[in-house]
């Protein structure tokens, strides 16, 4: 299969190349943001009560939907099994850059 390097061929492939380049740039920016959050020190860890509402186990790690005692909902990834409807203690973790995430207490 011959690859055409004519001006018409470049014009025809330009939208796909621009779309691919844009998606690649977005992925790099998101990866840099995650790396920055992982490298930022933890400022505080607060205990929070929650109830497990649902579980999505078809992906790894398992994702749990929890309802906090303040009636907010959060998603938490964990490999350990937890019972739906059970009340659990989780941790609200705040990093120095202001990023907040939740995790199951060990």
Number of C-alpha atoms within 10 A of each C-alpha: 3 4 6 9 8 9 8 10 11 12 9 11 10 12 11 10 12 11 11 11 12 12 12 11 12 11 12 12 12 11 12 12 12 12 11 12 17 12 10 15 12 16 12 12 16 10 14 17 15 24 20 20 15 16 18 12 14 8 7 10 13 15 17 20 18 25 19 18 12 9 10 9 14 15 16 16 17 15 10 8 10 14 12 14 13 11 17 16 14 21 18 16 17 18 17 12 12 12 13 14 14 18 18 16 11 6
